[in-house]
Structure formats: structure tokens, C-alpha cells
Amino acid sequence: MRITGTFLILGAAAVVASAQAQVTFTKDVAPILQQHCQSCHRPDTFAPMSLLTYEEARPWAKSIKQKVVAREMPPWYIDKNVGVHNFKNDVSLTDQEIATLVKWADGGATKGNAADMPPPRKFDDEDKWHMGQPDLIVQLPKDVLVPAAGADRWIDVLADSGLTEDRYIRGIEIRTLKGFRSVHHVTTSMKHEDDADDGDNVQGTFLNEYALGKNADVFPEGAGRLIKAGTKINFNLHLHSTGQETPANVALGLSLYPKGYKPKYIETTEKVGDPKDLDIPANTDNVRFDGYQTLAKPARLLSFQPHLHNRGKASCMEAIYPGGHKVETLSCVNKYQFAWHLVYLYDEDDQPLLPAGTILHISSWYDNSPGNKFNPDPDNLITYGQRTIDEMGGAWISYYYLSDDEYKQQVDARKKKLSAKSE
């Protein structure tokens, strides 16, 4: 009896230990979903399913496991093993969070104790914008109807900003309000009656670019861009028919510095390294093209956003320092996804400081083979073009120029900070 009793005690202890080790939705999984997933995975968003409750998430347990292990979700495709490691807007899961989700799926995806469930996350209008509620929102005056079938269309629509005084911008975001699947991309420009128009600036001064899945461009404190009173916003839309007649509308959101504030640095966003000579053979993988751009002045680089289409596979940016004696990889996206044109905002202490004469080298890789599940037709030779079925390359970057003295001061300050951390 004594031996039996011992076994009973050990058996009970094992059951308790197993219960303690078990991962449940209410205690372990729900907090991760609330923090990383529910901004998109809830009703009335573009995500394919809601993950607010156990009942909604349970059928997707295996799929959740597959997506997080492959690091396809949450969408964050920067390679953390090379170049800059730290970003302001990193939404990726930690290794521990991935292990928790895997253990939950493998362990039967149990619900757990209802008392462990955290309060539901509350969403409001601010959650519709990656950068928070904008100070100014401008949208198309009326919906644009995209026909069920037809060639891609590019149209310009002018909208009044309603701005009555000059202000400086510190954050920009474009959202699709209607017709998400039909809006391939949008570029916005500022048009003002005082601006000179020599025929090369018909759309106005470039403001921002939107493509599928893009988040926000947010500038660091002290950097901004001027928008004048009375400015009109030109929306250049690339619209794509999807088999169903679709109304489309988009909105531009601007976060503004306080009235009267003038930033020290003027932020610039532009596309660099865009290879116009693309020639991607049919049924071919790992086709590479390169583009280059030289920085005329010292610069502080703020963000990196590759832009390719459905055959895009990877994109890397490196800095070739003056003289060519030093080459440094800055960022790579090795699993490019056309559905997510993400802006990767460098952390303040990791924003690359580049001297005048630095060459930014953008390498783009393409997969035009049948093995690419996003490839609409691997039997076609693919060249550069604006259409969804064509290809592009290069990357959008944001930066601001520095004087020679500012560059030296910022480099020295960073060296001192790194030295202090290592002590």
C-alpha cells in the first residue's frame, strides 16, 4: 500500500506539472494576439479572419503555427542577421512568442480558464492609422469606379487640403478606404498656386507613395517637410480591375508639428536604385539587377522600403563609402512579399550616418519561375513597367542632409554613446 500511495502521489504531481506547463489561449495566446495581430485580424478590416476570441482563433491554430514559424506573420520581412538590427516600428514576434504559439497549436489548442482571459482590446479611430490619428485627413472628393475588366488605369484626382496656414509635416500615411484589391498604388503630391510649373512638375511636389500593405512614414523629432496654406493634394492612382465592378477611395493622413514650429532638418523621400533595364527571362529564378545613387551631401538615413512586384524575391541596400575602400550592408529583405510594402524605420541610434559621396547600391532579385506561387505567367519575358504584371526594383528611402560640421558632430556623438554602452 505504501508503494501504491507513492505512485499515486507521483502521478498527481505529474498531472499538476503537466497542467502548469500547458499553454492555453486565455493565459498565453490571447495577449500575443492582442499585441501583434488584432489590429488587422478583426471585423471590418482587410484581414481574412478575426482573431479576437478563442472561438474565432481555434480553427486557425495550425495555420497560425505555420505562418509564425515561417515568419510570414506578423508581416515583417527585414533580415535581422545583417545590417541594421533595430527599428522603431518592429512588429515581429520574439522567439519565445513563436514558441508559445507553436506549443499551443501542438498541444491541442486548448482554451484554458476563462478567468485568465485579458480584457478585450479596445479599438477606436486611432487604430485605423499606423501612426495614430492624423491631424489632417484629405480624401478623394468622390469614389472612383473601377470596371470589372479592362486594362490598368492611371488617373489624377485633385483634392483641397483645407489648410489655412503653413505647417510642417512629421508623419505621412495613405489608407485605402474602399476597393483595397483594386488600388495597386497611390502617389500624392502637393500643388500650390505659387509653385512654378515648367511642364516637368505637372503633378506637383512629391509627398508620399502607397502600395499594398504599406504602413506610415514617420520622421524623427526635428525633421519635417513644409506644406503651405492653400495647398491642394494631387492623388495619382494606379487602378487594377479584379473581375468585379468596384468603387475605390483613398485618404491621405498627415501628422503635423505644432503651429509655429520649424524643424531643424528638411526630410526627403525618394526612390533610389530603380533598374529601368530589367530583362527577366521566362522560367528563371534568382535573376539579379542592380541600381546606384550617389549622395551629394552627408546624410542621415531614416528608413528603407523595397518596391518590387509579384516576381520580386529579395532586395538589399548597401553603402559604398567614398573611395570604395569600405562597403557596408545596411538592410536586406530576403523574403519579399508584394502584398506588404513595409516602411522599415531605423531606430534613432541606428540610423545610418553617411558621408558625402557615398553610393547607395540597391540589389533586387526576381523569381520568374513556376515555383513562384505569385507569378501570373512564368512563360513570359518580363521587363520594367508600371503594370502589376510588369516589374520594378529599387527602394524608397527617407533621409535628411547634414552640413559637414553636423555630420562630424553626429558621428562623434554616436561613437561616444557606443563606447559608454560597451563599458
VEXVOMAR-319009 format. One record per residue (C-alpha): residue number from 0; residue in one letter; x, y, z. Coordinates in steps of 0.05 Angstrom, whole numbers, m for minus. Example, Ala and Ser with C-alpha at 12.3 -4.5 7.8 and 13.67 -1.06 7.14 Angstrom:
<nr->0 rest->a xx->246 yy->m90 zz->156>
<nr->1 rest->s xx->273 yy->m21 zz->143>
//
This chain:
<nr->0 rest->m xx->0 yy->0 zz->0>
<nr->1 rest->r xx->57 yy->46 zz->15>
<nr->2 rest->i xx->86 yy->35 zz->m55>
<nr->3 rest->t xx->18 yy->47 zz->m87>
<nr->4 rest->g xx->10 yy->110 zz->m47>
<nr->5 rest->t xx->77 yy->134 zz->m72>
<nr->6 rest->f xx->58 yy->122 zz->m144>
<nr->7 rest->l xx->m8 yy->159 zz->m133>
<nr->8 rest->i xx->29 yy->219 zz->m104>
<nr->9 rest->l xx->79 yy->219 zz->m161>
<nr->10 rest->g xx->23 yy->212 zz->m212>
<nr->11 rest->a xx->m15 yy->271 zz->m183>
<nr->12 rest->a xx->49 yy->313 zz->m183>
<nr->13 rest->a xx->60 yy->296 zz->m257>
<nr->14 rest->v xx->m12 yy->317 zz->m274>
<nr->15 rest->v xx->m1 yy->383 zz->m237>
<nr->16 rest->a xx->65 yy->395 zz->m272>
<nr->17 rest->s xx->34 yy->380 zz->m339>
<nr->18 rest->a xx->m24 yy->428 zz->m326>
<nr->19 rest->q xx->25 yy->482 zz->m306>
<nr->20 rest->a xx->66 yy->471 zz->m370>
<nr->21 rest->q xx->5 yy->471 zz->m415>
<nr->22 rest->v xx->m3 yy->532 zz->m459>
<nr->23 rest->t xx->m74 yy->559 zz->m463>
<nr->24 rest->f xx->m109 yy->611 zz->m504>
<nr->25 rest->t xx->m135 yy->652 zz->m447>
<nr->26 rest->k xx->m70 yy->658 zz->m408>
<nr->27 rest->d xx->m15 yy->654 zz->m461>
<nr->28 rest->v xx->m40 yy->663 zz->m532>
<nr->29 rest->a xx->m92 yy->719 zz->m525>
<nr->30 rest->p xx->m41 yy->770 zz->m500>
<nr->31 rest->i xx->4 yy->756 zz->m560>
<nr->32 rest->l xx->m54 yy->762 zz->m610>
<nr->33 rest->q xx->m77 yy->827 zz->m577>
<nr->34 rest->q xx->m9 yy->859 zz->m582>
<nr->35 rest->h xx->13 yy->835 zz->m651>
<nr->36 rest->c xx->m47 yy->811 zz->m692>
<nr->37 rest->q xx->m114 yy->841 zz->m674>
<nr->38 rest->s xx->m102 yy->909 zz->m705>
<nr->39 rest->c xx->m115 yy->875 zz->m771>
<nr->40 rest->h xx->m149 yy->810 zz->m751>
<nr->41 rest->r xx->m216 yy->837 zz->m730>
<nr->42 rest->p xx->m283 yy->853 zz->m764>
<nr->43 rest->d xx->m285 yy->906 zz->m819>
<nr->44 rest->t xx->m211 yy->903 zz->m837>
<nr->45 rest->f xx->m175 yy->872 zz->m897>
<nr->46 rest->a xx->m150 yy->811 zz->m857>
<nr->47 rest->p xx->m184 yy->745 zz->m879>
<nr->48 rest->m xx->m206 yy->725 zz->m809>
<nr->49 rest->s xx->m218 yy->754 zz->m739>
<nr->50 rest->l xx->m175 yy->731 zz->m680>
<nr->51 rest->l xx->m209 yy->768 zz->m624>
<nr->52 rest->t xx->m237 yy->707 zz->m587>
<nr->53 rest->y xx->m219 yy->634 zz->m575>
<nr->54 rest->e xx->m277 yy->611 zz->m618>
<nr->55 rest->e xx->m251 yy->652 zz->m676>
<nr->56 rest->a xx->m178 yy->633 zz->m668>
<nr->57 rest->r xx->m184 yy->559 zz->m653>
<nr->58 rest->p xx->m200 yy->536 zz->m725>
<nr->59 rest->w xx->m137 yy->572 zz->m749>
<nr->60 rest->a xx->m88 yy->543 zz->m697>
<nr->61 rest->k xx->m48 yy->502 zz->m747>
<nr->62 rest->s xx->m46 yy->559 zz->m797>
<nr->63 rest->i xx->m23 yy->608 zz->m743>
<nr->64 rest->k xx->33 yy->560 zz->m726>
<nr->65 rest->q xx->55 yy->554 zz->m799>
<nr->66 rest->k xx->54 yy->629 zz->m811>
<nr->67 rest->v xx->92 yy->649 zz->m748>
<nr->68 rest->v xx->145 yy->594 zz->m756>
<nr->69 rest->a xx->158 yy->618 zz->m827>
<nr->70 rest->r xx->158 yy->690 zz->m801>
<nr->71 rest->e xx->105 yy->708 zz->m853>
<nr->72 rest->m xx->61 yy->737 zz->m798>
<nr->73 rest->p xx->60 yy->788 zz->m769>
<nr->74 rest->p xx->87 yy->820 zz->m833>
<nr->75 rest->w xx->160 yy->840 zz->m820>
<nr->76 rest->y xx->209 yy->814 zz->m872>
<nr->77 rest->i xx->274 yy->850 zz->m855>
<nr->78 rest->d xx->333 yy->803 zz->m846>
<nr->79 rest->k xx->356 yy->813 zz->m774>
<nr->80 rest->n xx->422 yy->777 zz->m785>
<nr->81 rest->v xx->453 yy->831 zz->m828>
<nr->82 rest->g xx->457 yy->906 zz->m828>
<nr->83 rest->v xx->417 yy->949 zz->m780>
<nr->84 rest->h xx->381 yy->906 zz->m728>
<nr->85 rest->n xx->338 yy->956 zz->m691>
<nr->86 rest->f xx->276 yy->990 zz->m718>
<nr->87 rest->k xx->225 yy->1037 zz->m687>
<nr->88 rest->n xx->165 yy->1001 zz->m715>
<nr->89 rest->d xx->185 yy->928 zz->m709>
<nr->90 rest->v xx->122 yy->886 zz->m702>
<nr->91 rest->s xx->155 yy->818 zz->m707>
<nr->92 rest->l xx->147 yy->764 zz->m655>
<nr->93 rest->t xx->202 yy->743 zz->m608>
<nr->94 rest->d xx->229 yy->672 zz->m609>
<nr->95 rest->q xx->193 yy->660 zz->m543>
<nr->96 rest->e xx->126 yy->685 zz->m570>
<nr->97 rest->i xx->133 yy->639 zz->m631>
<nr->98 rest->a xx->149 yy->580 zz->m586>
<nr->99 rest->t xx->87 yy->595 zz->m544>
<nr->100 rest->l xx->41 yy->596 zz->m606>
<nr->101 rest->v xx->72 yy->531 zz->m632>
<nr->102 rest->k xx->64 yy->496 zz->m565>
<nr->103 rest->w xx->m9 yy->518 zz->m562>
<nr->104 rest->a xx->m24 yy->491 zz->m632>
<nr->105 rest->d xx->14 yy->426 zz->m619>
<nr->106 rest->g xx->m18 yy->416 zz->m551>
<nr->107 rest->g xx->m89 yy->415 zz->m577>
<nr->108 rest->a xx->m102 yy->490 zz->m578>
<nr->109 rest->t xx->m139 yy->489 zz->m512>
<nr->110 rest->k xx->m179 yy->547 zz->m486>
<nr->111 rest->g xx->m159 yy->548 zz->m413>
<nr->112 rest->n xx->m190 yy->583 zz->m353>
<nr->113 rest->a xx->m238 yy->639 zz->m372>
<nr->114 rest->a xx->m213 yy->678 zz->m312>
<nr->115 rest->d xx->m144 yy->683 zz->m345>
<nr->116 rest->m xx->m170 yy->718 zz->m406>
<nr->117 rest->p xx->m145 yy->791 zz->m410>
<nr->118 rest->p xx->m197 yy->846 zz->m421>
<nr->119 rest->p xx->m214 yy->855 zz->m495>
<nr->120 rest->r xx->m170 yy->904 zz->m531>
<nr->121 rest->k xx->m208 yy->968 zz->m547>
<nr->122 rest->f xx->m203 yy->997 zz->m617>
<nr->123 rest->d xx->m220 yy->1067 zz->m639>
<nr->124 rest->d xx->m208 yy->1112 zz->m700>
<nr->125 rest->e xx->m135 yy->1120 zz->m680>
<nr->126 rest->d xx->m123 yy->1045 zz->m691>
<nr->127 rest->k xx->m142 yy->1053 zz->m764>
<nr->128 rest->w xx->m76 yy->1090 zz->m775>
<nr->129 rest->h xx->m7 yy->1061 zz->m762>
<nr->130 rest->m xx->18 yy->1129 zz->m737>
<nr->131 rest->g xx->m43 yy->1145 zz->m695>
<nr->132 rest->q xx->m99 yy->1194 zz->m711>
<nr->133 rest->p xx->m75 yy->1245 zz->m762>
<nr->134 rest->d xx->m82 yy->1320 zz->m752>
<nr->135 rest->l xx->m105 yy->1329 zz->m824>
<nr->136 rest->i xx->m141 yy->1279 zz->m869>
<nr->137 rest->v xx->m153 yy->1291 zz->m943>
<nr->138 rest->q xx->m191 yy->1241 zz->m986>
<nr->139 rest->l xx->m217 yy->1237 zz->m1057>
<nr->140 rest->p xx->m279 yy->1282 zz->m1066>
<nr->141 rest->k xx->m318 yy->1222 zz->m1092>
<nr->142 rest->d xx->m308 yy->1147 zz->m1105>
<nr->143 rest->v xx->m274 yy->1125 zz->m1169>
<nr->144 rest->l xx->m310 yy->1067 zz->m1202>
<nr->145 rest->v xx->m262 yy->1012 zz->m1226>
<nr->146 rest->p xx->m294 yy->968 zz->m1280>
<nr->147 rest->a xx->m297 yy->893 zz->m1272>
<nr->148 rest->a xx->m250 yy->882 zz->m1331>
<nr->149 rest->g xx->m202 yy->924 zz->m1371>
<nr->150 rest->a xx->m131 yy->950 zz->m1375>
<nr->151 rest->d xx->m97 yy->981 zz->m1315>
<nr->152 rest->r xx->m113 yy->1055 zz->m1308>
<nr->153 rest->w xx->m73 yy->1114 zz->m1282>
<nr->154 rest->i xx->m113 yy->1175 zz->m1262>
<nr->155 rest->d xx->m101 yy->1241 zz->m1226>
<nr->156 rest->v xx->m151 yy->1269 zz->m1176>
<nr->157 rest->l xx->m142 yy->1337 zz->m1143>
<nr->158 rest->a xx->m169 yy->1350 zz->m1072>
<nr->159 rest->d xx->m167 yy->1412 zz->m1029>
<nr->160 rest->s xx->m128 yy->1403 zz->m964>
<nr->161 rest->g xx->m167 yy->1457 zz->m928>
<nr->162 rest->l xx->m102 yy->1482 zz->m896>
<nr->163 rest->t xx->m105 yy->1556 zz->m879>
<nr->164 rest->e xx->m34 yy->1566 zz->m853>
<nr->165 rest->d xx->35 yy->1539 zz->m867>
<nr->166 rest->r xx->52 yy->1477 zz->m826>
<nr->167 rest->y xx->108 yy->1425 zz->m822>
<nr->168 rest->i xx->94 yy->1351 zz->m831>
<nr->169 rest->r xx->123 yy->1299 zz->m784>
<nr->170 rest->g xx->86 yy->1237 zz->m808>
<nr->171 rest->i xx->50 yy->1214 zz->m872>
<nr->172 rest->e xx->5 yy->1155 zz->m885>
<nr->173 rest->i xx->m43 yy->1136 zz->m942>
<nr->174 rest->r xx->m100 yy->1088 zz->m930>
<nr->175 rest->t xx->m147 yy->1053 zz->m977>
<nr->176 rest->l xx->m218 yy->1068 zz->m955>
<nr->177 rest->k xx->m253 yy->1028 zz->m1010>
<nr->178 rest->g xx->m231 yy->980 zz->m1064>
<nr->179 rest->f xx->m169 yy->953 zz->m1028>
<nr->180 rest->r xx->m157 yy->899 zz->m1081>
<nr->181 rest->s xx->m165 yy->948 zz->m1139>
<nr->182 rest->v xx->m115 yy->1001 zz->m1115>
<nr->183 rest->h xx->m46 yy->979 zz->m1138>
<nr->184 rest->h xx->m12 yy->1042 zz->m1114>
<nr->185 rest->v xx->m22 yy->1116 zz->m1100>
<nr->186 rest->t xx->27 yy->1173 zz->m1102>
<nr->187 rest->t xx->9 yy->1240 zz->m1071>
<nr->188 rest->s xx->37 yy->1308 zz->m1089>
<nr->189 rest->m xx->29 yy->1379 zz->m1064>
<nr->190 rest->k xx->4 yy->1431 zz->m1114>
<nr->191 rest->h xx->5 yy->1505 zz->m1096>
<nr->192 rest->e xx->m12 yy->1564 zz->m1140>
<nr->193 rest->d xx->54 yy->1597 zz->m1123>
<nr->194 rest->d xx->95 yy->1537 zz->m1147>
<nr->195 rest->a xx->129 yy->1544 zz->m1214>
<nr->196 rest->d xx->106 yy->1494 zz->m1266>
<nr->197 rest->d xx->155 yy->1484 zz->m1323>
<nr->198 rest->g xx->119 yy->1423 zz->m1351>
<nr->199 rest->d xx->162 yy->1373 zz->m1313>
<nr->200 rest->n xx->123 yy->1381 zz->m1248>
<nr->201 rest->v xx->51 yy->1372 zz->m1271>
<nr->202 rest->q xx->31 yy->1331 zz->m1211>
<nr->203 rest->g xx->64 yy->1378 zz->m1161>
<nr->204 rest->t xx->118 yy->1366 zz->m1108>
<nr->205 rest->f xx->123 yy->1293 zz->m1088>
<nr->206 rest->l xx->94 yy->1278 zz->m1019>
<nr->207 rest->n xx->87 yy->1203 zz->m1009>
<nr->208 rest->e xx->76 yy->1135 zz->m1041>
<nr->209 rest->y xx->28 yy->1080 zz->m1022>
<nr->210 rest->a xx->28 yy->1007 zz->m1044>
<nr->211 rest->l xx->m7 yy->945 zz->m1017>
<nr->212 rest->g xx->3 yy->935 zz->m943>
<nr->213 rest->k xx->44 yy->998 zz->m932>
<nr->214 rest->n xx->48 yy->1029 zz->m862>
<nr->215 rest->a xx->68 yy->1100 zz->m845>
<nr->216 rest->d xx->127 yy->1146 zz->m858>
<nr->217 rest->v xx->143 yy->1179 zz->m791>
<nr->218 rest->f xx->200 yy->1228 zz->m785>
<nr->219 rest->p xx->246 yy->1235 zz->m724>
<nr->220 rest->e xx->237 yy->1295 zz->m679>
<nr->221 rest->g xx->269 yy->1356 zz->m711>
<nr->222 rest->a xx->258 yy->1333 zz->m783>
<nr->223 rest->g xx->198 yy->1352 zz->m825>
<nr->224 rest->r xx->170 yy->1376 zz->m891>
<nr->225 rest->l xx->133 yy->1441 zz->m906>
<nr->226 rest->i xx->61 yy->1442 zz->m932>
<nr->227 rest->k xx->36 yy->1512 zz->m949>
<nr->228 rest->a xx->m32 yy->1542 zz->m935>
<nr->229 rest->g xx->m78 yy->1532 zz->m994>
<nr->230 rest->t xx->m42 yy->1470 zz->m1019>
<nr->231 rest->k xx->m82 yy->1421 zz->m1060>
<nr->232 rest->i xx->m65 yy->1347 zz->m1058>
<nr->233 rest->n xx->m58 yy->1310 zz->m1124>
<nr->234 rest->f xx->m74 yy->1236 zz->m1119>
<nr->235 rest->n xx->m44 yy->1195 zz->m1175>
<nr->236 rest->l xx->m79 yy->1127 zz->m1173>
<nr->237 rest->h xx->m59 yy->1063 zz->m1207>
<nr->238 rest->l xx->m124 yy->1022 zz->m1211>
<nr->239 rest->h xx->m130 yy->949 zz->m1228>
<nr->240 rest->s xx->m193 yy->911 zz->m1248>
<nr->241 rest->t xx->m207 yy->849 zz->m1207>
<nr->242 rest->g xx->m267 yy->817 zz->m1240>
<nr->243 rest->q xx->m319 yy->857 zz->m1202>
<nr->244 rest->e xx->m340 yy->929 zz->m1211>
<nr->245 rest->t xx->m310 yy->964 zz->m1150>
<nr->246 rest->p xx->m316 yy->1034 zz->m1121>
<nr->247 rest->a xx->m248 yy->1059 zz->m1096>
<nr->248 rest->n xx->m227 yy->1115 zz->m1050>
<nr->249 rest->v xx->m165 yy->1132 zz->m1011>
<nr->250 rest->a xx->m145 yy->1181 zz->m956>
<nr->251 rest->l xx->m81 yy->1218 zz->m940>
<nr->252 rest->g xx->m66 yy->1228 zz->m866>
<nr->253 rest->l xx->m16 yy->1280 zz->m842>
<nr->254 rest->s xx->13 yy->1286 zz->m772>
<nr->255 rest->l xx->34 yy->1358 zz->m763>
<nr->256 rest->y xx->83 yy->1394 zz->m717>
<nr->257 rest->p xx->52 yy->1448 zz->m672>
<nr->258 rest->k xx->35 yy->1515 zz->m703>
<nr->259 rest->g xx->95 yy->1560 zz->m710>
<nr->260 rest->y xx->145 yy->1503 zz->m703>
<nr->261 rest->k xx->201 yy->1499 zz->m754>
<nr->262 rest->p xx->242 yy->1434 zz->m755>
<nr->263 rest->k xx->318 yy->1437 zz->m759>
<nr->264 rest->y xx->322 yy->1387 zz->m817>
<nr->265 rest->i xx->282 yy->1381 zz->m881>
<nr->266 rest->e xx->263 yy->1308 zz->m894>
<nr->267 rest->t xx->265 yy->1279 zz->m964>
<nr->268 rest->t xx->233 yy->1215 zz->m990>
<nr->269 rest->e xx->253 yy->1188 zz->m1058>
<nr->270 rest->k xx->262 yy->1123 zz->m1097>
<nr->271 rest->v xx->334 yy->1101 zz->m1109>
<nr->272 rest->g xx->368 yy->1046 zz->m1149>
<nr->273 rest->d xx->308 yy->1034 zz->m1195>
<nr->274 rest->p xx->334 yy->990 zz->m1252>
<nr->275 rest->k xx->298 yy->1011 zz->m1316>
<nr->276 rest->d xx->336 yy->959 zz->m1357>
<nr->277 rest->l xx->300 yy->899 zz->m1326>
<nr->278 rest->d xx->302 yy->838 zz->m1371>
<nr->279 rest->i xx->278 yy->776 zz->m1333>
<nr->280 rest->p xx->278 yy->712 zz->m1375>
<nr->281 rest->a xx->219 yy->665 zz->m1374>
<nr->282 rest->n xx->220 yy->606 zz->m1326>
<nr->283 rest->t xx->281 yy->632 zz->m1289>
<nr->284 rest->d xx->296 yy->642 zz->m1216>
<nr->285 rest->n xx->348 yy->685 zz->m1179>
<nr->286 rest->v xx->353 yy->739 zz->m1232>
<nr->287 rest->r xx->391 yy->799 zz->m1204>
<nr->288 rest->f xx->392 yy->872 zz->m1223>
<nr->289 rest->d xx->429 yy->930 zz->m1190>
<nr->290 rest->g xx->418 yy->1005 zz->m1184>
<nr->291 rest->y xx->461 yy->1060 zz->m1155>
<nr->292 rest->q xx->453 yy->1131 zz->m1129>
<nr->293 rest->t xx->506 yy->1179 zz->m1101>
<nr->294 rest->l xx->492 yy->1223 zz->m1041>
<nr->295 rest->a xx->514 yy->1295 zz->m1058>
<nr->296 rest->k xx->520 yy->1314 zz->m984>
<nr->297 rest->p xx->528 yy->1280 zz->m916>
<nr->298 rest->a xx->461 yy->1248 zz->m897>
<nr->299 rest->r xx->424 yy->1213 zz->m841>
<nr->300 rest->l xx->383 yy->1155 zz->m868>
<nr->301 rest->l xx->315 yy->1146 zz->m835>
<nr->302 rest->s xx->280 yy->1088 zz->m869>
<nr->303 rest->f xx->283 yy->1033 zz->m922>
<nr->304 rest->q xx->225 yy->1006 zz->m964>
<nr->305 rest->p xx->237 yy->959 zz->m1023>
<nr->306 rest->h xx->189 yy->964 zz->m1081>
<nr->307 rest->l xx->182 yy->904 zz->m1128>
<nr->308 rest->h xx->122 yy->868 zz->m1158>
<nr->309 rest->n xx->98 yy->796 zz->m1158>
<nr->310 rest->r xx->163 yy->766 zz->m1183>
<nr->311 rest->g xx->204 yy->804 zz->m1132>
<nr->312 rest->k xx->243 yy->758 zz->m1086>
<nr->313 rest->a xx->293 yy->799 zz->m1046>
<nr->314 rest->s xx->322 yy->869 zz->m1040>
<nr->315 rest->c xx->385 yy->893 zz->m1006>
<nr->316 rest->m xx->416 yy->962 zz->m995>
<nr->317 rest->e xx->489 yy->974 zz->m981>
<nr->318 rest->a xx->532 yy->1036 zz->m974>
<nr->319 rest->i xx->595 yy->1042 zz->m1016>
<nr->320 rest->y xx->636 yy->1094 zz->m980>
<nr->321 rest->p xx->678 yy->1146 zz->m1017>
<nr->322 rest->g xx->739 yy->1115 zz->m1048>
<nr->323 rest->g xx->706 yy->1046 zz->m1049>
<nr->324 rest->h xx->751 yy->1020 zz->m993>
<nr->325 rest->k xx->692 yy->1005 zz->m947>
<nr->326 rest->v xx->625 yy->972 zz->m965>
<nr->327 rest->e xx->572 yy->963 zz->m912>
<nr->328 rest->t xx->506 yy->925 zz->m916>
<nr->329 rest->l xx->451 yy->969 zz->m888>
<nr->330 rest->s xx->387 yy->927 zz->m897>
<nr->331 rest->c xx->361 yy->866 zz->m933>
<nr->332 rest->v xx->291 yy->837 zz->m944>
<nr->333 rest->n xx->303 yy->765 zz->m963>
<nr->334 rest->k xx->231 yy->742 zz->m966>
<nr->335 rest->y xx->198 yy->799 zz->m1004>
<nr->336 rest->q xx->122 yy->799 zz->m1005>
<nr->337 rest->f xx->86 yy->841 zz->m1057>
<nr->338 rest->a xx->26 yy->845 zz->m1010>
<nr->339 rest->w xx->67 yy->883 zz->m958>
<nr->340 rest->h xx->105 yy->945 zz->m979>
<nr->341 rest->l xx->131 yy->960 zz->m910>
<nr->342 rest->v xx->170 yy->1021 zz->m888>
<nr->343 rest->y xx->226 yy->999 zz->m841>
<nr->344 rest->l xx->240 yy->1058 zz->m795>
<nr->345 rest->y xx->311 yy->1055 zz->m768>
<nr->346 rest->d xx->317 yy->1064 zz->m693>
<nr->347 rest->e xx->344 yy->1132 zz->m673>
<nr->348 rest->d xx->412 yy->1105 zz->m650>
<nr->349 rest->d xx->419 yy->1061 zz->m712>
<nr->350 rest->q xx->400 yy->1110 zz->m768>
<nr->351 rest->p xx->459 yy->1104 zz->m817>
<nr->352 rest->l xx->504 yy->1166 zz->m819>
<nr->353 rest->l xx->534 yy->1171 zz->m889>
<nr->354 rest->p xx->587 yy->1219 zz->m914>
<nr->355 rest->a xx->581 yy->1259 zz->m978>
<nr->356 rest->g xx->599 yy->1217 zz->m1039>
<nr->357 rest->t xx->570 yy->1153 zz->m1010>
<nr->358 rest->i xx->539 yy->1108 zz->m1064>
<nr->359 rest->l xx->475 yy->1073 zz->m1045>
<nr->360 rest->h xx->474 yy->1006 zz->m1080>
<nr->361 rest->i xx->406 yy->971 zz->m1086>
<nr->362 rest->s xx->406 yy->897 zz->m1108>
<nr->363 rest->s xx->340 yy->866 zz->m1129>
<nr->364 rest->w xx->326 yy->792 zz->m1141>
<nr->365 rest->y xx->269 yy->762 zz->m1181>
<nr->366 rest->d xx->236 yy->694 zz->m1188>
<nr->367 rest->n xx->201 yy->686 zz->m1256>
<nr->368 rest->s xx->196 yy->610 zz->m1249>
<nr->369 rest->p xx->135 yy->565 zz->m1239>
<nr->370 rest->g xx->159 yy->555 zz->m1167>
<nr->371 rest->n xx->137 yy->626 zz->m1150>
<nr->372 rest->k xx->64 yy->618 zz->m1129>
<nr->373 rest->f xx->51 yy->693 zz->m1140>
<nr->374 rest->n xx->77 yy->690 zz->m1212>
<nr->375 rest->p xx->19 yy->705 zz->m1260>
<nr->376 rest->d xx->55 yy->676 zz->m1321>
<nr->377 rest->p xx->125 yy->645 zz->m1317>
<nr->378 rest->d xx->128 yy->635 zz->m1392>
<nr->379 rest->n xx->134 yy->709 zz->m1406>
<nr->380 rest->l xx->197 yy->751 zz->m1412>
<nr->381 rest->i xx->188 yy->807 zz->m1360>
<nr->382 rest->t xx->212 yy->879 zz->m1367>
<nr->383 rest->y xx->205 yy->943 zz->m1329>
<nr->384 rest->g xx->136 yy->974 zz->m1326>
<nr->385 rest->q xx->81 yy->1005 zz->m1283>
<nr->386 rest->r xx->30 yy->950 zz->m1291>
<nr->387 rest->t xx->20 yy->897 zz->m1238>
<nr->388 rest->i xx->43 yy->843 zz->m1287>
<nr->389 rest->d xx->108 yy->882 zz->m1302>
<nr->390 rest->e xx->166 yy->890 zz->m1254>
<nr->391 rest->m xx->202 yy->945 zz->m1216>
<nr->392 rest->g xx->260 yy->948 zz->m1168>
<nr->393 rest->g xx->297 yy->996 zz->m1123>
<nr->394 rest->a xx->274 yy->1023 zz->m1056>
<nr->395 rest->w xx->241 yy->1083 zz->m1026>
<nr->396 rest->i xx->285 yy->1116 zz->m974>
<nr->397 rest->s xx->276 yy->1175 zz->m927>
<nr->398 rest->y xx->334 yy->1218 zz->m905>
<nr->399 rest->y xx->357 yy->1288 zz->m889>
<nr->400 rest->y xx->421 yy->1323 zz->m909>
<nr->401 rest->l xx->472 yy->1348 zz->m858>
<nr->402 rest->s xx->526 yy->1401 zz->m861>
<nr->403 rest->d xx->598 yy->1376 zz->m856>
<nr->404 rest->d xx->601 yy->1400 zz->m784>
<nr->405 rest->e xx->534 yy->1367 zz->m766>
<nr->406 rest->y xx->557 yy->1302 zz->m796>
<nr->407 rest->k xx->622 yy->1302 zz->m756>
<nr->408 rest->q xx->585 yy->1320 zz->m691>
<nr->409 rest->q xx->534 yy->1265 zz->m700>
<nr->410 rest->v xx->586 yy->1213 zz->m717>
<nr->411 rest->d xx->627 yy->1233 zz->m655>
<nr->412 rest->a xx->565 yy->1232 zz->m611>
<nr->413 rest->r xx->547 yy->1162 zz->m634>
<nr->414 rest->k xx->618 yy->1136 zz->m622>
<nr->415 rest->k xx->615 yy->1163 zz->m551>
<nr->416 rest->k xx->548 yy->1131 zz->m539>
<nr->417 rest->l xx->571 yy->1064 zz->m564>
<nr->418 rest->s xx->634 yy->1068 zz->m522>
<nr->419 rest->a xx->593 yy->1083 zz->m460>
<nr->420 rest->k xx->548 yy->1023 zz->m473>
<nr->421 rest->s xx->607 yy->976 zz->m480>
<nr->422 rest->e xx->639 yy->997 zz->m414>
//
